[in-house]
Amino acid sequence: MTTAIAVTGQILIHDALDLSNPALAPLVKFLRADVTFANLEATITTSGSWPTKTKTLHLAEAGALASIKALGFNALAHANNHAFDLGPPGIEATHAAASMHGIGVTGSGKNIEEALTPAIIDASERQVALFSVDLGPQPDIVYASADRAGLAGLRMHRTVGVPRSEFETLRHIITQLGDERRESARAAVGYRPRRDDGVEVFGTHVVMADTISSNWQPDEGDLKALRTAMQHQKSQGRLIGIALHNHHWDANWTTTPDWMINLGRQLIDAGACFILGTGAPVMQPVVMHHGFPIVAGLGNFVFHTRRPQTYNEQAVDVWRSAALRLTFDGHGACSNIEVMPIAVSRRSDTGALHPAPLPLLQQASDIINRLALP
């Protein structure tokens, strides 16, 4: 009695894919699992909406989800930095289009209850509950609340430690600028929480420490809400997977920050059977924790960026990826990991359908080395 879960890199898609290439067949077969899961890095277009930001928008036509379904996907993570590109109407349109194609969506919703509701997939032997949360950084307005549509967040907060001499210098600077008095006045009327363990320096919490250091921790309220939702799913006997969308990248995008791996370990200890990291458009190594995989990053699966030349000029490896097939035994342990190297789907500039992602078998050894698979 086993459960097969296929995961891929993120799907940044605008329109339908050309699925007519015979070379696609091995990939479709590989993705034919009990659960096929990825991050949808887009929102479905709809009337009555408008852009919520001035930066890049990734808007998809509803027909794009037909291509995703045809490739075998039955669940999509949607807590990311493009899910709110059209605000609440875009989230509603994305859920409606996915439902029409029989695809579960998790991580966004009309309120925090819906955003934190996992996609439940009926596998051959047991059900699988899939969560999606965004680690930031994003404006607070994108995160769902009891009465506001948005994303499920697991917002990360950084505290910087500095030796006493540097700490006193920073305190002197913000005192001279009046920042400390302004923050105290805001805290006094409840506009922001009062903290007595350090100072706020240009938006960063700073405390005294022996050496210069950085400590990342998840928001306590967000973590409590996620763990509560996980415990409910665990009590139902379901396998649990969590997609973590992160834009707090290392300077070297192929390196996973230590705090990200530690967060993955923490969530596995809380009951998750696998973690799927998304956000960085490049592959990162897979890390095992007590036999469960932390798939830190698979890069892209579909990447319809409008600035491919920038990535090419900077030699960022955004066009190679991998799909993984995770097999879990009847006890919920990960018993096997298979890999299929992928040539990422690129945007077509000719007006034709965008080419589908394809197997990249001749580079298997290099990609397996990149993923550091056990």
N, C-alpha and C positions, 0 to 999 in steps of 0.2 A: 504494500500500500504506500504509494508515493504521490507527492504533489510536485508538479513542474511549474516553475515560475520563470518566465523570460523577461529580461530587462534590457533596455537600450539607452543610448544617449538621448539628449533632449530633442524634442520635435519642434523646431522653429519653422513653421509652415505658413504659407499664405494662400496657396491654391492647390488644386488636385495634382496628383502625381501620375506620371505615365507608368503604368504597371504591366505594360505589354512585353517587356524585355524577358526572353526565356531565361536569361542568367539570374533572374530574380527568384526562381523556383527554390533553390536550396535555402535561401534566407526565409522565405515564407514557411517552408517546412520546419526550419529551426525555431521560428517564432510560434509555431502551433503548439502551445502549452496550455495548461489549465488556466494560468494567468499570464497575460502579456501586458507589461506596465512600463510607462515612460512619463516624462514631464512634458506637458503641452506648453510650450513657451510662446503663447499667442492667446488672443481672445477673438471670439467670433463677432464679425461686424453685424450691426443692427441699426435700424432707424431710431431716431430719438435719443441718440447718444452723441458724445463729443469727446475729443481727446482730453485726458486728465493731466497731461504733462507735455512739455515742450521738447523733450528728448525723443529718441527713436520709439516709434510705435510698431508693434507686430500684430497686424490684424489679419485674420484668416476668413475666407469664405466658408460657409457651412459645408459646401461640397468637399472641402479638404478633409473633413472627418470621415467621409466615405472611403478615401484612400487609406487612412489610418486603420479603419475597421477592416478593409480588405487585406491589409498586411497581417492582421491577426490580433491587433490590440483590443483588449476589452476593459482596460482601466487606464485613466490618465490622472497624473498629479497636476494640480493647478494653483498651488501656492507659490507664486514666483513674481518677478518684477515686471511681467507683461500681462498678467491676468487682470489687472485693474486699468489697463490702457484706455478703456471706454467706460470705466466706472461700473456702478451696479447694473446698468442695462447690458453691458458686455458680458458680465458674469452670468446674468440670467440667460442671455442668448447662447453662451457656451454650454451651459447645462442643458438647455433645450435641444440644441443640435446634437450633443453627445447622446442624450437619451433617445433621440430619434434613430440613431445608428446603433443602439444597444451597447454604448460605452459608458462605464461608470466614471464619474468625476469626483475627486476629493480635493480638499484644500481651499476651496472657495465656496461662497454661498450667500444667501440673502441675509444671514446673520451668523454669529459665531457658532451657534449650535449646528447649523448646516455645514459650515466650513470645517468644523472639527468632526463631522460624521464621516467615517471611512467608507470607501467603496467596498462593498461586500460581494465577493465573487464566489460562486458555487463551483469548487473544484471537484475532481473525480472522487476524492476520498474525504475531503473536509473543506470547510469554508475558509476563505482568506480575507482578512480585513486590511485595507490599504489606507494609510494616512499620508497627508502631505502638509508640511509646514514650511513657512518662510523664515529664514534666520536674519534677514535684513542685509544691509541697511535700507530702509524705505520710510517715507513719511507715515506718521501714525494713521492718517486718513485712509490708507489702503487696507488696514487691518479691520476685520469684522468685529462687531460688538453685539450686544443683545438686541439692539435696534438699528444696526447699520450693516449693510452688505459689505463684503470684502474678503480678505484672506485669513486663513488660520496662521497665526504667528507663533514662532518660538524665538523671539527677538533676543539677540546676543548683545550683552553689555560689556564694554571693556573698561577695566580699571588699570591705570598706569601707576606703577610704583617708582619713586625716585628717592635718593638719599636726602637726608635732612637739609643740607645746604641748598640743593636744587629746589626742594619743596618750599623753603622759605623765600627763595627768589621768586618762584611762581606766585606764592601768596602775596608778596609785595607788589608784583605786577598787577594782579587782578584787584588788589585793594586800591592802588593808585588810579586804576581805570574806573573804579566804582562798580565793577562787576559783582564783587562779593556782597555789597550792600543791596544791589538790585535783586540778586538771587535770594537773599534773605527775606526781602520784602515780598517777593512772589511766594516763597514758601510759607510765610506767615499767614497768607490768605488762602492757602491750599491750591495755588496754581501749579505747584510742583512739589514733590516730596522733599522733606527736610532730611539732609544727610549730615551726620556729625563726624564721619570718619575720614574726612579729607576736604578737598576743595574742587570746585568745578573750574577748569581752565579751558576756555574757548570750546565748551561742549564736551570735554573729556574729564572724567572723574580721576583725580590724582590723590594718592596717599603716600605716606612716608614708607620707605622700604630700605633694605640694606643695599640693594643694587637697582639699576634701572630695569624694570620688568613690565610685563603686560599680562593681565589676567582676564580671560574671557569667561563669562558665565551666562547661562540662559536666564531670561526673565522668570522670576519665581512663579508668578501667576500663570504665565504661558505654560511652563513646564508642569505645574500642578494640573492644569486643565487637560493637557495631553496625556499625562500619566493616568488620570482618572478615566479618560476615554479608552486608553489601552487596557486598563484593568477590566473594564466591562467586556471588551472583546475577548480578552483572555479567559474570562469566566464562562464565555460561550464556547470555548474550545477551539477558537479560530487561530490560524496562523496570522501573525502580524508583520506587516512590512511598513516602513516609513521612508518617504522621500523628503530629504532635507535640501531646500534650495538656499544657496549661500553666495553672497557677493562680497564677503570679507576675505578676499583671496590673498594668498602669499604673493610676493613680488615675482616669484617663479610659479606660473600658473599650474605647472605639472606637480607641484608640491602641495600636499594636503596639510593645512595648519594642524598642529598638535591638538589644539582645543577641539577641532572638528572630529578627530578620531576619538578623543576622550568623550565627547558628547555621544557619538555612535555607541561606544562601549556602555555608557550610562543607560541608553535607551534599550540596548540588548539585555542588560541586566534587569530592566524593568519589564521585559517580556517580548521585545521585538525579535523576529527571526532573521530579518535582514534590513539593512539600511541602504538606500540608494541616494547618493549625493548628486546634486545637479547644480547648475549655475555656470561654473567655469567651462568654456567651450573646448576643453582638452581632456585627454585621459589622465587619470591619477591612479596610483596603485590600490589594489584591493587588500584590505587588512582583515584577518580573521580574529574573532574574539569568542573564546569558548566554543569554537566550531561554527560560529555564525558569521556570515560575510558582511563587512562594511565596504560596500562598493562606493568608494569615495567620489568617483567621477568617471563616466564613460564618454565625456565630450558630447559630440553631436550625433544624431541619427539623420535628421533632416535639418539643414542649416541654410535657410533662404535669406541670408544677410544681404543687404544692399551695398555693402562695402567689402566684397571679397578681396579686392586688391590690397586693401590695408593689411589684412591678415597674411596675404602672400608676401608682401614686401617685408613684413616683420618676421617672416618665417615661423608663424604660429601654426602648429599642427592641428588645424580645425577640420581637415578633410578626411582624417582616418579615425576610426572608432572601433567599437566591438559591441556585439550583443552577447549577453551571458544567459545561460540556462541553468537555473539553480534547482536542484532536486532535493526535496525534503522527505525524510522517511516518516513512518507512521507515528513516531514519537516527536516529530517536529524538528529533528536535527538535520542540518544540511549535509547530505551524504555525497554530493557530487556537484562540480561546477564545470560546465562546458562553455567554450568560447567560439564565436565566429567573428573574425575580423570583418570590418565594414568599410566600404567606400561611401562616404557621406553624400546624401542628396544635395546637389547644388541648385541654386536658382537658375532658371532658364531666362535668358534675356532676348529670346527670339520670338516670344509670344506663344511658343509651343508649350505643351505640358512639361512640368518640371520632371527631370529624370528621377527615378526611384533610387534609394540606397541599394547597394549591391554587395555581395560577398567579395572580400579582398583576400582570398586564400593564400596568394603567393607571399603575403607579408605576415603570415600567422606567427612565426617565431618572434619577430620584432615586436608585434603588438602584445603577445603574451608576456614578453619581457617587460614591456612598458607597464602592464597591469600587475606585474609581480605575482601572478597567480600561483597558489601553492601546488 
